[in-house]
Structures are given as C-alpha cells and as structure tokens.
C-alpha cells in the first residue's frame, strides 16, 4: 500500500469519526417519564410520595452519586431546582407556571 493511499484512508477515518461524534453531540435528548423512572429505579416510589419541594430536594440529594450524575446529564443542568422541576413535571405531573408568564392570570 502506498503512502498516498494510507493518507487518504486515515483522512477518511478521521472525517467519519468526527461526523459520528457531531451526530452524538447534537442529537436531541427526550426527557420523559420513562427515562426518569429508569434512572431513579427503586427510589421512584419514594420520590412520587414526596409532599413538597424540600422533601423532594432531600430525596434527590440522598440518591447515590451515580444516579444523581445521570439525572444531571439527562436534564443537562447542574442545578437541583431544574431536577425538581422536571421530576414534578414528568413524574409527579405537577406543572410550574411558564417562565415570564403571570402566575395570577385567571
């Protein structure tokens, strides 16, 4: 095999690997109840029974580090408030008011 052919093969492989990584990074991650429950596992029932935000935050903080990391990755956030918001929206089915909207509208 000549050096020129080797250069073309290496160039094509670098391009294809870069293309695959771009697709992986740019794909849209769906946040839904099934994905959250899959991450929470046996802790899901305790979280569903949480009475208020403070108890929910405590339960999230008490999760094993690996599960907390997976939640942060799913929600693309390091903030605990975002985790509480998404869990309440998708698992507990409580809606927060829209950001920028007046909460007192009739």
N, CA, C and O atoms as a DFTB+ gen file, in Angstrom:
424 C
 N C O
     1  1       0.854      -1.170       0.000
     2  2       0.000       0.000       0.000
     3  2       0.902       1.236       0.000
     4  3       1.877       1.318       0.748
     5  1       0.562       2.152      -0.825
     6  2       1.406       3.344      -0.943
     7  2       1.084       4.341       0.171
     8  3       0.050       4.249       0.833
     9  1       1.968       5.263       0.352
    10  2       1.802       6.288       1.394
    11  2       0.609       7.183       1.077
    12  3      -0.097       7.634       1.979
    13  1       0.394       7.432      -0.200
    14  2      -0.722       8.285      -0.593
    15  2      -2.068       7.635      -0.232
    16  3      -2.969       8.311       0.264
    17  1      -2.200       6.353      -0.476
    18  2      -3.432       5.637      -0.142
    19  2      -3.634       5.607       1.376
    20  3      -4.760       5.732       1.857
    21  1      -2.558       5.444       2.116
    22  2      -2.641       5.424       3.573
    23  2      -3.117       6.779       4.098
    24  3      -3.912       6.829       5.037
    25  1      -2.656       7.846       3.521
    26  2      -3.082       9.190       3.933
    27  2      -4.567       9.381       3.671
    28  3      -5.271       9.948       4.506
    29  1      -5.063       8.910       2.504
    30  2      -6.487       9.024       2.192
    31  2      -7.334       8.191       3.162
    32  3      -8.395       8.638       3.597
    33  1      -6.881       7.013       3.492
    34  2      -7.624       6.150       4.421
    35  2      -7.692       6.789       5.804
    36  3      -8.756       6.808       6.423
    37  1      -6.584       7.307       6.289
    38  2      -6.568       7.958       7.605
    39  2      -7.442       9.205       7.591
    40  3      -8.176       9.449       8.548
    41  1      -7.378       9.992       6.534
    42  2      -8.219      11.188       6.422
    43  2      -9.692      10.847       6.424
    44  3     -10.484      11.517       7.087
    45  1     -10.073       9.808       5.686
    46  2     -11.475       9.400       5.631
    47  2     -11.940       8.879       6.985
    48  3     -13.074       9.141       7.389
    49  1     -11.086       8.147       7.692
    50  2     -11.486       7.622       9.001
    51  2     -11.625       8.752      10.021
    52  3     -12.535       8.716      10.849
    53  1     -10.755       9.738       9.981
    54  2     -10.874      10.884      10.892
    55  2     -12.160      11.643      10.609
    56  3     -12.863      12.037      11.539
    57  1     -12.475      11.851       9.338
    58  2     -13.706      12.552       8.979
    59  2     -14.930      11.777       9.456
    60  3     -15.861      12.378       9.994
    61  1     -14.951      10.461       9.273
    62  2     -16.121       9.677       9.669
    63  2     -16.285       9.646      11.188
    64  3     -17.411       9.692      11.681
    65  1     -15.197       9.569      11.929
    66  2     -15.280       9.600      13.387
    67  2     -15.780      10.958      13.865
    68  3     -16.601      11.027      14.780
    69  1     -15.299      12.035      13.259
    70  2     -15.757      13.375      13.627
    71  2     -17.249      13.535      13.332
    72  3     -17.976      14.136      14.122
    73  1     -17.702      13.002      12.208
    74  2     -19.112      13.080      11.847
    75  2     -19.977      12.326      12.862
    76  3     -21.034      12.819      13.257
    77  1     -19.548      11.158      13.278
    78  2     -20.294      10.368      14.273
    79  2     -20.373      11.110      15.598
    80  3     -21.434      11.143      16.221
    81  1     -19.265      11.710      16.043
    82  2     -19.284      12.460      17.296
    83  2     -20.186      13.680      17.206
    84  3     -20.859      14.016      18.180
    85  1     -20.217      14.351      16.061
    86  2     -21.109      15.505      15.894
    87  2     -22.564      15.077      16.016
    88  3     -23.360      15.758      16.662
    89  1     -22.914      13.966      15.406
    90  2     -24.288      13.480      15.498
    91  2     -24.630      13.139      16.943
    92  3     -25.729      13.446      17.406
    93  1     -23.710      12.513      17.655
    94  2     -23.963      12.155      19.048
    95  2     -24.149      13.394      19.913
    96  3     -24.998      13.400      20.804
    97  1     -23.372      14.438      19.666
    98  2     -23.469      15.644      20.486
    99  2     -24.698      16.479      20.163
   100  3     -25.248      17.127      21.054
   101  1     -25.139      16.480      18.918
   102  2     -26.230      17.354      18.504
   103  2     -27.606      16.703      18.572
   104  3     -28.613      17.374      18.344
   105  1     -27.669      15.417      18.879
   106  2     -28.980      14.770      18.925
   107  2     -29.788      15.306      20.101
   108  3     -29.238      15.704      21.127
   109  1     -31.069      15.306      19.930
   110  2     -31.987      15.827      20.946
   111  2     -32.284      14.727      21.953
   112  3     -32.649      13.615      21.573
   113  1     -32.130      15.030      23.220
   114  2     -32.409      14.065      24.275
   115  2     -33.830      14.312      24.768
   116  3     -34.169      15.416      25.195
   117  1     -34.654      13.272      24.705
   118  2     -36.034      13.364      25.164
   119  2     -36.101      13.157      26.670
   120  3     -35.595      12.167      27.198
   121  1     -36.725      14.095      27.342
   122  2     -36.973      13.943      28.777
   123  2     -38.426      13.516      28.912
   124  3     -39.339      14.282      28.604
   125  1     -38.634      12.292      29.374
   126  2     -39.988      11.803      29.586
   127  2     -40.022      10.967      30.858
   128  3     -38.993      10.717      31.486
   129  1     -41.205      10.548      31.218
   130  2     -41.378       9.826      32.478
   131  2     -40.587       8.521      32.496
   132  3     -39.999       8.168      33.518
   133  1     -40.568       7.801      31.373
   134  2     -39.879       6.513      31.330
   135  2     -38.380       6.662      31.563
   136  3     -37.781       5.874      32.295
   137  1     -37.770       7.677      30.937
   138  2     -36.322       7.859      31.108
   139  2     -35.975       8.248      32.541
   140  3     -34.959       7.802      33.074
   141  1     -36.806       9.070      33.168
   142  2     -36.554       9.465      34.554
   143  2     -36.732       8.277      35.487
   144  3     -35.907       8.050      36.372
   145  1     -37.820       7.509      35.288
   146  2     -38.071       6.349      36.145
   147  2     -37.001       5.283      35.972
   148  3     -36.665       4.580      36.926
   149  1     -36.465       5.156      34.767
   150  2     -35.393       4.190      34.523
   151  2     -34.151       4.560      35.332
   152  3     -33.475       3.684      35.871
   153  1     -33.854       5.848      35.416
   154  2     -32.693       6.298      36.183
   155  2     -32.959       6.154      37.688
   156  3     -32.091       5.696      38.432
   157  1     -34.146       6.541      38.129
   158  2     -34.442       6.524      39.566
   159  2     -34.555       5.111      40.123
   160  3     -34.171       4.869      41.268
   161  1     -35.070       4.183      39.342
   162  2     -35.188       2.795      39.780
   163  2     -36.094       2.658      40.989
   164  3     -37.234       3.122      40.981
   165  1     -35.573       2.009      42.038
   166  2     -36.385       1.734      43.231
   167  2     -36.670       2.991      44.048
   168  3     -37.537       2.967      44.921
   169  1     -35.967       4.074      43.786
   170  2     -36.191       5.327      44.525
   171  2     -37.386       6.107      43.965
   172  3     -37.781       7.119      44.545
   173  1     -37.960       5.658      42.860
   174  2     -39.046       6.395      42.212
   175  2     -40.276       6.493      43.098
   176  3     -40.917       7.542      43.155
   177  1     -40.614       5.411      43.791
   178  2     -41.808       5.432      44.645
   179  2     -41.660       6.428      45.788
   180  3     -42.615       7.127      46.127
   181  1     -40.466       6.501      46.389
   182  2     -40.238       7.470      47.465
   183  2     -40.390       8.894      46.933
   184  3     -40.966       9.754      47.599
   185  1     -39.879       9.131      45.748
   186  2     -39.936      10.476      45.168
   187  2     -41.375      10.829      44.797
   188  3     -41.787      11.978      44.954
   189  1     -42.148       9.853      44.304
   190  2     -43.557      10.126      43.975
   191  2     -44.360      10.493      45.213
   192  3     -45.342      11.229      45.114
   193  1     -43.956       9.987      46.388
   194  2     -44.678      10.247      47.627
   195  2     -44.229      11.526      48.327
   196  3     -44.747      11.850      49.395
   197  1     -43.289      12.249      47.755
   198  2     -42.790      13.482      48.383
   199  2     -43.927      14.492      48.501
   200  3     -44.716      14.678      47.574
   201  1     -43.993      15.139      49.665
   202  2     -45.087      16.067      49.942
   203  2     -44.831      17.486      49.437
   204  3     -45.766      18.188      49.052
   205  1     -43.575      17.903      49.437
   206  2     -43.271      19.268      48.999
   207  2     -41.894      19.311      48.343
   208  3     -41.205      18.295      48.249
   209  1     -41.507      20.496      47.894
   210  2     -40.225      20.651      47.194
   211  2     -39.034      20.349      48.086
   212  3     -38.050      19.771      47.626
   213  1     -39.108      20.728      49.350
   214  2     -37.981      20.493      50.259
   215  2     -37.731      18.994      50.450
   216  3     -36.588      18.537      50.444
   217  1     -38.808      18.250      50.618
   218  2     -38.663      16.795      50.770
   219  2     -38.135      16.173      49.479
   220  3     -37.325      15.246      49.514
   221  1     -38.597      16.686      48.347
   222  2     -38.130      16.195      47.048
   223  2     -36.642      16.488      46.866
   224  3     -35.896      15.632      46.390
   225  1     -36.205      17.694      47.242
   226  2     -34.785      18.032      47.168
   227  2     -33.947      17.120      48.059
   228  3     -32.865      16.682      47.666
   229  1     -34.449      16.838      49.253
   230  2     -33.712      15.958      50.176
   231  2     -33.580      14.557      49.588
   232  3     -32.516      13.944      49.676
   233  1     -34.663      14.046      48.988
   234  2     -34.613      12.714      48.392
   235  2     -33.641      12.664      47.209
   236  3     -32.943      11.670      47.013
   237  1     -33.603      13.735      46.431
   238  2     -32.667      13.784      45.296
   239  2     -31.234      13.842      45.805
   240  3     -30.348      13.183      45.262
   241  1     -31.010      14.636      46.854
   242  2     -29.652      14.707      47.420
   243  2     -29.212      13.373      48.013
   244  3     -28.022      13.058      48.010
   245  1     -30.165      12.583      48.522
   246  2     -29.853      11.294      49.136
   247  2     -29.645      10.170      48.120
   248  3     -29.251       9.064      48.490
   249  1     -29.910      10.453      46.837
   250  2     -29.685       9.425      45.812
   251  2     -28.194       9.099      45.718
   252  3     -27.356       9.945      46.029
   253  1     -27.861       7.887      45.293
   254  2     -26.441       7.575      45.072
   255  2     -25.844       8.509      44.018
   256  3     -26.549       8.988      43.129
   257  1     -24.553       8.758      44.128
   258  2     -23.886       9.734      43.264
   259  2     -24.058       9.395      41.786
   260  3     -24.217      10.293      40.960
   261  1     -24.028       8.123      41.451
   262  2     -24.153       7.708      40.055
   263  2     -25.524       8.087      39.488
   264  3     -25.620       8.530      38.344
   265  1     -26.574       7.914      40.279
   266  2     -27.923       8.259      39.824
   267  2     -28.090       9.776      39.712
   268  3     -28.730      10.262      38.780
   269  1     -27.515      10.524      40.660
   270  2     -27.577      11.990      40.563
   271  2     -26.861      12.482      39.316
   272  3     -27.334      13.400      38.647
   273  1     -25.723      11.876      39.002
   274  2     -24.974      12.266      37.810
   275  2     -25.776      11.980      36.553
   276  3     -25.782      12.790      35.625
   277  1     -26.454      10.839      36.508
   278  2     -27.280      10.508      35.345
   279  2     -28.442      11.493      35.197
   280  3     -28.787      11.881      34.081
   281  1     -29.044      11.897      36.317
   282  2     -30.123      12.889      36.264
   283  2     -29.606      14.221      35.733
   284  3     -30.245      14.848      34.888
   285  1     -28.455      14.650      36.229
   286  2     -27.875      15.910      35.768
   287  2     -27.569      15.854      34.283
   288  3     -27.758      16.835      33.564
   289  1     -27.093      14.700      33.826
   290  2     -26.794      14.546      32.404
   291  2     -28.074      14.585      31.580
   292  3     -28.116      15.222      30.528
   293  1     -29.112      13.912      32.047
   294  2     -30.385      13.906      31.330
   295  2     -30.979      15.303      31.244
   296  3     -31.470      15.711      30.192
   297  1     -30.934      16.033      32.346
   298  2     -31.523      17.370      32.379
   299  2     -30.578      18.445      31.850
   300  3     -30.966      19.607      31.728
   301  1     -29.343      18.065      31.537
   302  2     -28.322      18.990      31.032
   303  2     -28.194      20.202      31.955
   304  3     -28.129      21.340      31.489
   305  1     -28.159      19.952      33.257
   306  2     -28.094      21.021      34.233
   307  2     -27.401      20.525      35.492
   308  3     -27.464      19.339      35.816
   309  1     -26.745      21.425      36.195
   310  2     -26.131      21.106      37.475
   311  2     -26.989      21.606      38.640
   312  3     -26.650      21.391      39.804
   313  1     -28.094      22.271      38.321
   314  2     -28.926      22.905      39.336
   315  2     -29.970      21.930      39.866
   316  3     -30.640      21.249      39.089
   317  1     -30.105      21.864      41.172
   318  2     -31.074      20.979      41.811
   319  2     -32.504      21.429      41.515
   320  3     -33.414      20.604      41.440
   321  1     -32.700      22.732      41.348
   322  2     -34.033      23.251      41.047
   323  2     -34.553      22.694      39.721
   324  3     -35.736      22.374      39.600
   325  1     -33.661      22.579      38.721
   326  2     -34.068      22.020      37.432
   327  2     -34.483      20.558      37.567
   328  3     -35.446      20.122      36.936
   329  1     -33.762      19.807      38.385
   330  2     -34.117      18.402      38.603
   331  2     -35.494      18.305      39.257
   332  3     -36.315      17.480      38.855
   333  1     -35.746      19.134      40.251
   334  2     -37.047      19.130      40.930
   335  2     -38.143      19.515      39.944
   336  3     -39.210      18.901      39.927
   337  1     -37.887      20.517      39.135
   338  2     -38.879      20.992      38.166
   339  2     -39.251      19.889      37.170
   340  3     -40.432      19.659      36.910
   341  1     -38.246      19.210      36.614
   342  2     -38.515      18.159      35.630
   343  2     -39.177      16.941      36.267
   344  3     -40.062      16.334      35.664
   345  1     -38.763      16.582      37.466
   346  2     -39.384      15.437      38.136
   347  2     -40.847      15.743      38.460
   348  3     -41.713      14.883      38.295
   349  1     -41.123      16.958      38.918
   350  2     -42.509      17.319      39.207
   351  2     -43.341      17.362      37.927
   352  3     -44.516      16.993      37.931
   353  1     -42.734      17.810      36.842
   354  2     -43.473      17.922      35.587
   355  2     -43.753      16.556      34.975
   356  3     -44.868      16.308      34.515
   357  1     -42.767      15.664      34.960
   358  2     -42.900      14.403      34.226
   359  2     -43.322      13.224      35.103
   360  3     -44.018      12.331      34.620
   361  1     -42.927      13.194      36.360
   362  2     -43.219      12.034      37.209
   363  2     -44.414      12.312      38.112
   364  3     -45.341      11.506      38.188
   365  1     -44.391      13.445      38.793
   366  2     -45.466      13.759      39.740
   367  2     -46.629      14.452      39.028
   368  3     -47.719      14.559      39.590
   369  1     -46.409      14.921      37.808
   370  2     -47.420      15.557      36.960
   371  2     -47.959      16.857      37.544
   372  3     -49.158      17.130      37.475
   373  1     -47.066      17.655      38.119
   374  2     -47.409      18.983      38.603
   375  2     -46.748      19.978      37.674
   376  3     -45.554      19.867      37.393
   377  1     -47.499      20.938      37.199
   378  2     -46.950      21.921      36.270
   379  2     -46.568      23.199      36.996
   380  3     -47.297      23.696      37.854
   381  1     -45.408      23.713      36.629
   382  2     -44.989      25.018      37.109
   383  2     -45.524      26.063      36.146
   384  3     -45.753      25.758      34.975
   385  1     -45.730      27.294      36.614
   386  2     -46.139      28.343      35.686
   387  2     -45.034      28.579      34.655
   388  3     -43.850      28.399      34.940
   389  1     -45.442      28.979      33.467
   390  2     -44.482      29.264      32.413
   391  2     -43.595      30.430      32.824
   392  3     -44.056      31.389      33.441
   393  1     -42.308      30.336      32.472
   394  2     -41.398      31.426      32.802
   395  2     -41.804      32.664      32.015
   396  3     -42.082      32.586      30.818
   397  1     -41.836      33.792      32.686
   398  2     -42.195      35.040      32.032
   399  2     -43.701      35.271      32.008
   400  3     -44.146      36.367      31.668
   401  1     -44.488      34.268      32.360
   402  2     -45.941      34.416      32.375
   403  2     -46.386      34.823      33.780
   404  3     -45.725      34.511      34.770
   405  1     -47.486      35.505      33.845
   406  2     -48.030      35.925      35.130
   407  2     -48.734      34.740      35.778
   408  3     -49.628      34.147      35.175
   409  1     -48.342      34.392      36.989
   410  2     -48.906      33.227      37.679
   411  2     -50.316      33.487      38.184
   412  3     -51.037      32.541      38.502
   413  1     -50.728      34.754      38.265
   414  2     -52.037      35.086      38.816
   415  2     -53.092      35.320      37.747
   416  3     -54.129      35.914      38.043
   417  1     -52.869      34.878      36.521
   418  2     -53.856      35.074      35.465
   419  2     -55.050      34.165      35.702
   420  3     -54.904      33.040      36.178
   421  1     -56.234      34.666      35.363
   422  2     -57.466      33.870      35.533
   423  2     -57.862      33.245      34.238
   424  3     -58.868      32.539      34.175
